[in-house]
Amino acid sequence: MCWLLMQVIKANAPYHMSFFIIVIFMGSFYLVNLILAIVAMSYDDCRKQDQDAAEEELAVGRRICDLEF
């Protein structure tokens, strides 16, 4: 089996190696960008929820202040 592998590598090694190196780098770049996009979307959703909660608390506080005066 090792002999067959060496024959294949010897016959087409430069083309196959360059192809797989390009695929590995592009695939890694794609996956890193995908993970960063998911993290950014999650962060944005959490920030929006926090902002909505803060606005709700502010609105409740204003209602209480209006009732006191």
PyMOL commands that set and color helices and strands:
alter all, ss='L'
color gray80, all
select helices_A, chain A and resi 2-68
alter helices_A, ss='H'
color red, helices_A
deselect
rebuild
show_as cartoon
